Amino acid sequence: MVQGVILTVDFGTSVTKVALWGDEGMVALARAELATSRPELGWAEQESFSWWTAVVVACAEARALAPVEFGTVEVVSCSAARQTFVPVTSAGEPLGKGLLWSDRRAVAEAAELARTCGGADAVRRRTGVPLDGGAVAAKVAWLAAHEPARLAASDWLLSPRDLVVWRLTGEIATDSTLASRTGLYDFDGKVIAELAGPATERLPRVVDPASVVGQLRAVPAAELGLHPGIPVVIGAGDRPCEVIGAGAAVEWPMVSWGTTANVSVPLPARPDPAPVGAVVSSGAEGGWLLEGGLSAAGSFLAWLGHLVGREPEELAALAAASPPGARGVVAVPWLDGARAPWWRDDARAGFVGIASAHGIGDLARATIESVAWEVARCLQMVTTGRPDGAPALGLTLGGAGTGIPLWVEVLTAVTGLPATRRRSGEAASAGAALLASRACDLHLSLDQFDPIDAEIEPDPLSAAAYRELAPLAERVAGTVVGLTAATP
């Protein structure tokens, strides 16, 4: 069993979280916010230095919350958002701002890559990842065309997690789940040179998620307040970590609400062919994930809150006062293009059915419902990738949305499925802790240190209301997705 404490770092899009885990579960959770800039339509960038700063700030808060436990940390492990990267020099200096997974500036480059590589469908069959304006390959091509000096001056293309792990240990590596989600590798883990282009010689070595990549060096240890020499486990992507941290199974997919939302089904064998619109990527403990990743969830609610000067928590409370169907308001959550199941770079978010009698609570309710409708579409999509094609029996919950009662209520009612929630509400961090346990032979059990603390059944009246509303939601989405062409 764990003698000391596992420290996990969850590299999210809008927040970095540091959690402390012992035998009996999570003993502290600290957060540091990250700022995203959007200088042009479709762009999403972050200051690369902020990734390390956020880790330092979150560790300081965790140390203040639980000083005794922080002093007994014996291993560090990570979970991380995928597809975000920055060019980095051989000295470990990032060159410019990082390009986020949600950055979709490279629509033209994606189309050209598809043309030269046999078409977008052929690329997806080789990599499991759609080739669109947000694809890593397309953004590498964009850098080569628009910022060639920045790309040429770099020696590595690294994710935020990989850059920080390099600083912690002096070792350059990534893990198989992040690598598989770049779309630069085939299913056998081999780099596809015609897609990677200039990135081919700038990719880090790929290791198993439960690998100790090195020991914590003295200088970063002092900055974080940790003991030098403790092992650092590279961990896995956020969704693969959430799958194992939520206890997901084939019949119980994981649904996560964070900056965006995701549906992930763990499968022992790779689905071939995969359902149209789904993504196939490597699992954190072997096997594969069949995924439906949305473009926005918490970010859509935060965007609305920014417009009206309300915090997301306040919006959720106002939304709870609006009935199912938001009194006729229907939203679509495609702030920067629609991802699964649509994959439309030109789609945009919108509200339909607004009248003078509607208020901010109705818009907030419609915002939350729009994500649930997208999740339902993704669940239907990934069902065809299950070995028996049978529908899900229930859902396992991950992400910050586990703490939003209305989201869980709407999700279960729209899908008609029960859901389980674990005590910590931090499935990605729990998954990273499990990978640390595997890497260091600590013998942690998920049900022991993060047991299920809630089983939520769909409210019958709400579920009946959403069954009646489903045709309207489908009609609005099917109409709007073809109307909202992107403009310069």
C-alpha positions in Angstrom: 0.0 0.0 0.0 1.0 3.7 -0.3 3.3 4.7 2.5 3.4 8.3 1.4 1.3 10.4 -1.0 0.8 10.5 -4.7 0.8 14.0 -6.2 -1.1 14.2 -9.5 -0.9 17.1 -11.9 -3.9 17.5 -14.3 -2.9 19.7 -17.2 -6.3 21.0 -18.3 -7.2 23.6 -20.9 -8.5 26.3 -18.6 -7.1 25.1 -15.2 -4.2 23.1 -13.9 -5.1 20.9 -10.9 -2.8 19.4 -8.3 -4.2 16.6 -6.1 -2.8 14.7 -3.2 -3.8 11.0 -2.9 -3.3 8.5 -0.1 -4.7 5.1 0.7 -8.1 6.5 1.6 -8.4 8.9 -1.3 -7.9 12.5 -2.2 -6.7 14.6 0.7 -6.3 18.0 -1.1 -7.1 19.6 -4.4 -5.6 22.9 -5.7 -6.2 24.8 -8.9 -4.4 27.4 -11.0 -6.3 29.1 -13.8 -4.9 29.4 -17.3 -5.7 32.2 -19.7 -6.5 31.6 -23.4 -6.1 34.3 -26.0 -8.1 34.3 -29.3 -6.4 37.0 -31.4 -8.3 35.9 -34.6 -11.4 33.9 -35.4 -10.6 30.2 -34.8 -7.3 30.8 -33.0 -6.7 29.6 -29.4 -3.3 30.2 -27.8 -1.7 30.2 -24.4 1.5 31.7 -23.1 3.8 28.7 -22.8 5.5 30.0 -19.6 2.1 29.9 -17.8 2.1 26.1 -17.9 5.0 25.8 -15.5 3.8 28.8 -13.4 0.4 27.2 -13.0 2.0 24.0 -11.6 4.1 26.1 -9.1 1.0 28.0 -8.0 -1.2 24.9 -7.6 1.5 23.1 -5.7 1.9 26.0 -3.3 -1.8 25.9 -2.6 -1.8 22.1 -2.1 1.1 22.5 0.3 -0.9 25.1 2.2 -4.0 22.9 2.3 -2.3 19.8 3.5 1.3 20.5 4.6 1.9 17.1 6.3 0.7 15.1 3.4 2.6 17.3 0.9 5.7 16.6 2.8 5.3 12.8 2.3 4.8 12.9 -1.5 6.6 9.9 -2.9 5.7 10.0 -6.6 4.4 12.5 -9.2 2.0 11.5 -12.0 0.2 13.4 -14.8 -2.9 13.6 -16.9 -3.1 16.0 -19.7 -5.2 17.6 -22.4 -4.2 16.2 -25.8 -3.3 17.9 -29.1 -2.0 21.1 -27.6 1.7 21.8 -28.5 4.4 24.4 -28.8 7.8 24.4 -30.6 10.7 24.1 -28.2 14.5 24.6 -28.5 17.1 22.1 -27.4 17.6 24.2 -24.3 14.0 23.7 -23.3 12.8 27.2 -24.2 9.4 27.3 -25.8 9.2 29.5 -28.9 6.1 31.7 -28.8 2.6 30.7 -27.6 1.2 27.2 -27.5 -1.4 26.2 -30.0 -4.4 24.6 -28.2 -6.3 21.6 -29.3 -9.3 23.9 -29.9 -7.3 26.1 -32.3 -8.8 25.7 -35.7 -6.7 28.1 -37.8 -5.5 25.4 -40.2 -8.6 24.6 -42.3 -6.8 25.3 -45.6 -3.8 23.2 -44.6 -6.1 20.3 -43.5 -7.8 20.4 -46.9 -4.4 20.3 -48.7 -3.1 17.5 -46.6 -6.2 15.5 -47.2 -5.8 16.1 -51.0 -2.2 14.8 -50.9 -2.8 11.9 -48.6 -5.7 10.2 -50.3 -8.6 12.0 -48.7 -9.7 12.8 -45.1 -11.4 9.4 -44.8 -8.3 7.6 -45.8 -6.3 9.5 -43.2 -8.8 8.7 -40.4 -8.6 5.0 -41.3 -4.8 5.2 -40.8 -4.7 7.3 -37.7 -8.1 7.1 -36.0 -8.1 10.9 -35.9 -10.1 13.2 -38.2 -8.0 15.5 -40.4 -9.7 19.0 -39.9 -8.6 22.5 -39.0 -7.8 21.5 -35.4 -5.6 18.5 -36.3 -2.0 18.7 -35.2 -0.7 17.8 -38.7 -2.7 20.7 -40.1 -1.3 23.1 -37.6 2.2 22.0 -38.2 1.7 22.6 -41.8 0.3 26.1 -40.9 3.4 26.9 -38.9 5.6 25.7 -41.8 3.7 28.1 -44.2 3.1 31.1 -41.9 5.8 31.0 -39.2 8.7 29.0 -40.8 11.4 30.7 -38.7 9.7 29.6 -35.5 9.4 26.1 -36.6 12.9 25.9 -38.0 14.4 27.2 -34.8 12.8 24.4 -32.8 14.1 21.0 -31.9 10.9 19.6 -30.4 7.2 19.9 -30.6 5.9 19.3 -27.1 2.6 19.3 -25.2 2.4 21.3 -21.9 2.7 18.0 -19.9 5.8 16.9 -21.9 7.4 20.3 -21.5 6.9 20.3 -17.7 8.0 16.7 -17.4 11.2 17.7 -19.2 11.8 20.5 -16.7 11.1 18.1 -13.8 13.3 15.3 -14.9 15.6 16.4 -17.8 14.0 13.7 -19.9 12.2 14.3 -23.2 9.3 11.9 -23.8 5.5 11.6 -24.4 3.1 8.8 -23.8 1.3 6.5 -26.2 -2.1 8.1 -25.5 -1.0 11.6 -26.4 0.9 10.4 -29.4 -2.0 8.4 -30.8 -4.3 11.5 -30.5 -2.0 13.7 -32.6 -3.0 11.9 -35.7 0.7 11.8 -36.7 1.0 8.0 -36.0 -0.6 4.9 -37.5 -2.3 2.3 -35.3 1.1 0.5 -34.9 2.7 3.6 -33.5 4.7 4.5 -36.5 5.1 8.1 -37.6 3.4 8.9 -40.9 5.9 11.2 -42.5 3.6 12.7 -45.1 1.3 13.9 -42.3 4.0 14.8 -39.8 6.1 16.8 -42.3 8.5 19.1 -40.4 7.4 17.5 -37.2 8.8 14.1 -38.1 12.2 14.9 -36.6 10.8 16.9 -33.7 8.7 14.3 -32.0 9.7 13.0 -28.5 10.1 9.3 -27.8 6.9 7.5 -26.9 6.6 5.5 -23.7 3.9 3.6 -21.8 1.7 5.8 -19.6 2.8 3.9 -16.5 6.5 4.7 -17.1 8.8 6.4 -14.6 10.6 8.7 -17.0 13.0 10.1 -14.5 13.5 11.5 -11.0 12.6 15.0 -9.8 15.7 17.2 -10.1 16.8 19.5 -7.3 16.0 22.9 -8.8 12.3 22.2 -9.8 11.9 20.2 -6.6 12.8 23.4 -4.6 10.4 25.5 -6.7 7.6 23.0 -6.0 8.5 22.3 -2.4 9.0 18.6 -3.0 11.8 16.2 -2.2 14.3 15.8 -5.0 14.8 12.3 -6.4 11.2 11.1 -6.3 10.0 9.3 -9.4 7.9 11.1 -12.0 5.4 9.0 -14.0 4.5 10.5 -17.3 0.8 9.4 -17.1 -1.7 9.7 -19.9 -4.2 12.0 -21.7 -7.1 13.4 -19.8 -9.7 11.2 -21.4 -7.8 7.9 -21.0 -7.1 8.9 -17.4 -10.8 9.7 -16.8 -11.8 6.3 -18.3 -9.8 4.4 -15.7 -10.4 6.9 -12.9 -14.2 6.8 -13.5 -14.2 3.0 -13.7 -15.7 3.0 -17.2 -16.4 -0.2 -19.1 -17.8 -1.2 -22.5 -21.4 -1.1 -21.2 -20.7 2.0 -19.0 -19.1 4.7 -21.1 -17.4 7.7 -19.5 -19.0 11.1 -20.1 -16.9 14.1 -19.0 -17.8 17.8 -18.7 -14.9 20.2 -18.5 -13.8 22.9 -21.0 -15.4 20.6 -23.5 -17.3 17.3 -23.1 -16.4 13.8 -24.2 -17.8 10.4 -24.6 -15.3 7.5 -24.3 -15.9 3.8 -24.6 -13.0 1.5 -23.6 -12.6 -1.5 -25.9 -10.1 -4.4 -25.7 -9.8 -4.6 -29.5 -9.6 -1.7 -32.1 -12.9 -1.3 -34.0 -12.3 -1.7 -37.7 -13.9 0.1 -39.3 -14.7 2.7 -36.6 -18.1 4.4 -36.7 -18.1 7.5 -38.9 -17.5 10.6 -36.8 -15.8 8.7 -33.9 -12.2 8.9 -32.9 -10.0 5.9 -32.1 -7.1 6.3 -29.7 -4.9 4.3 -27.4 -6.1 3.5 -23.9 -4.1 4.2 -20.7 -3.9 0.6 -19.7 -3.8 -1.0 -23.1 -6.7 -1.5 -25.5 -8.5 1.4 -27.2 -10.9 4.2 -26.7 -13.7 4.9 -29.0 -14.4 8.6 -28.5 -16.8 11.4 -29.3 -15.2 14.7 -28.3 -17.3 17.9 -28.4 -16.1 21.4 -29.2 -17.5 23.1 -26.1 -19.2 22.4 -22.8 -18.0 24.4 -19.8 -16.5 26.9 -22.2 -19.9 27.5 -23.7 -21.4 28.3 -20.3 -18.4 30.4 -19.4 -18.7 32.3 -22.6 -22.4 33.1 -21.9 -21.4 34.1 -18.3 -18.7 36.5 -19.6 -21.3 38.2 -21.8 -23.8 38.8 -19.0 -21.3 39.2 -16.1 -22.3 36.0 -14.3 -20.1 33.1 -13.0 -20.9 29.7 -14.4 -22.1 28.4 -11.0 -24.6 31.3 -10.9 -25.8 30.5 -14.4 -26.3 26.9 -13.4 -28.4 28.0 -10.5 -30.5 30.3 -12.7 -30.8 27.5 -15.3 -32.3 25.2 -12.6 -35.3 27.5 -12.4 -36.1 27.0 -16.1 -38.0 23.9 -17.0 -36.8 21.1 -19.4 -36.7 22.6 -22.8 -35.8 26.0 -21.5 -39.3 27.3 -22.4 -38.7 26.8 -26.1 -35.1 28.0 -26.4 -32.8 25.5 -28.2 -29.0 26.0 -28.4 -26.2 24.5 -30.4 -22.7 24.6 -28.7 -20.4 25.0 -31.6 -18.4 28.1 -30.6 -15.4 27.3 -32.7 -16.6 24.6 -35.1 -18.5 21.4 -34.4 -16.5 18.3 -33.6 -18.1 14.9 -33.0 -20.3 13.7 -34.4 -20.4 16.5 -37.1 -16.8 17.5 -37.8 -17.7 20.8 -39.4 -15.1 23.6 -39.1 -17.6 26.1 -40.4 -20.3 25.5 -37.8 -21.0 28.1 -35.1 -23.0 28.2 -31.9 -26.4 29.7 -31.7 -29.7 30.0 -29.9 -33.1 29.5 -31.6 -36.5 30.4 -30.3 -35.7 33.4 -28.1 -38.7 35.6 -27.3 -38.9 38.8 -25.2 -40.2 36.7 -22.2 -37.0 34.7 -22.0 -34.3 35.4 -19.5 -30.7 34.5 -18.8 -31.8 31.4 -16.9 -33.5 30.0 -20.1 -30.4 30.7 -22.2 -28.2 29.0 -19.5 -30.6 26.0 -19.4 -30.5 25.7 -23.2 -26.7 25.9 -23.1 -26.4 23.0 -20.7 -29.1 21.0 -22.7 -27.2 21.6 -25.9 -24.2 19.7 -24.5 -26.4 16.9 -23.4 -28.0 16.6 -26.8 -24.5 16.4 -28.4 -23.5 13.7 -25.8 -26.6 11.7 -26.8 -25.6 11.9 -30.5 -22.1 10.7 -29.6 -23.5 7.9 -27.6 -25.6 6.8 -30.5 -22.5 7.1 -32.8 -20.1 5.0 -30.6 -22.7 2.3 -30.0 -22.1 0.9 -33.4 -18.4 0.5 -32.4 -19.3 -1.9 -29.5 -18.6 -5.6 -30.1 -22.2 -6.4 -29.9 -23.7 -3.1 -31.0 -25.8 -3.0 -27.9 -26.7 0.3 -26.2 -25.0 1.5 -23.0 -26.5 0.4 -19.7 -25.3 3.5 -17.9 -22.7 6.3 -17.7 -19.7 6.9 -15.6 -19.0 10.6 -14.9 -15.8 12.6 -15.1 -14.7 16.2 -15.2 -15.8 19.3 -13.3 -19.4 18.7 -14.3 -19.8 16.0 -11.7 -20.2 18.9 -9.3 -23.0 20.6 -11.2 -26.2 18.9 -10.2 -28.2 20.3 -13.1 -25.7 18.9 -15.6 -26.0 15.4 -14.2 -29.8 15.8 -14.0 -30.1 16.9 -17.6 -27.6 14.4 -18.9 -29.3 11.4 -17.3 -32.8 12.6 -18.4 -31.7 13.4 -22.0 -30.0 10.0 -22.4 -32.4 8.1 -20.3 -29.4 6.4 -18.6 -28.4 6.1 -15.0 -25.0 7.5 -14.0 -22.4 6.8 -11.3 -20.2 9.4 -9.7 -17.1 8.7 -7.6 -16.3 10.5 -4.4 -13.5 12.8 -5.6 -15.2 14.0 -8.7 -11.7 14.2 -10.2 -11.6 11.2 -12.6 -8.6 12.4 -14.6 -6.5 12.8 -11.4 -7.7 9.5 -10.0 -6.6 7.8 -13.3 -3.2 9.4 -13.0 -2.9 8.1 -9.5 -3.7 4.6 -10.7 -1.0 4.8 -13.3 1.5 5.9 -10.6 0.4 2.9 -8.5 1.0 0.6 -11.5 4.4 2.2 -12.3 5.7 2.1 -8.7 3.9 -1.2 -7.5 1.8 0.6 -4.9 -1.3 -1.7 -5.2 -4.0 1.0 -5.1 -7.6 -0.1 -5.8 -10.0 2.4 -7.4 -12.9 1.3 -5.3 -10.8 1.7 -2.2 -9.4 5.1 -2.7 -12.2 6.7 -4.8 -15.4 4.7 -4.3 -18.7 5.4 -6.0 -20.6 7.8 -3.8 -23.7 8.4 -6.0 -25.9 6.5 -8.4 -28.2 8.8 -10.2 -31.3 7.6 -11.9 -33.0 9.7 -14.6 -35.9 11.7 -13.3 -39.0 10.1 -15.0 -40.8 13.4 -15.7 -37.8 15.1 -17.1 -36.9 12.1 -19.2 -40.4 12.0 -20.6 -40.2 15.8 -21.4 -36.9 15.3 -23.2 -38.2 12.4 -25.3 -40.8 14.8 -26.6 -38.3 17.5 -27.2 -35.7 15.3 -29.0 -37.2 15.8 -32.5 -37.0 19.6 -32.1 -33.4 19.5 -30.9 -32.5 17.3 -33.8 -34.3 19.6 -36.3 -32.6 22.7 -35.0 -29.1 21.1 -35.0 -29.5 19.6 -38.4 -30.6 23.0 -39.8 -28.2 25.3 -38.0 -25.1 23.2 -38.8 -25.6 24.0 -42.5 -26.3 27.7 -42.0 -23.4 29.0 -40.0 -20.6 29.2 -42.5 -17.5 30.8 -40.9 -16.7 34.3 -42.0 -13.3 36.1 -41.9 
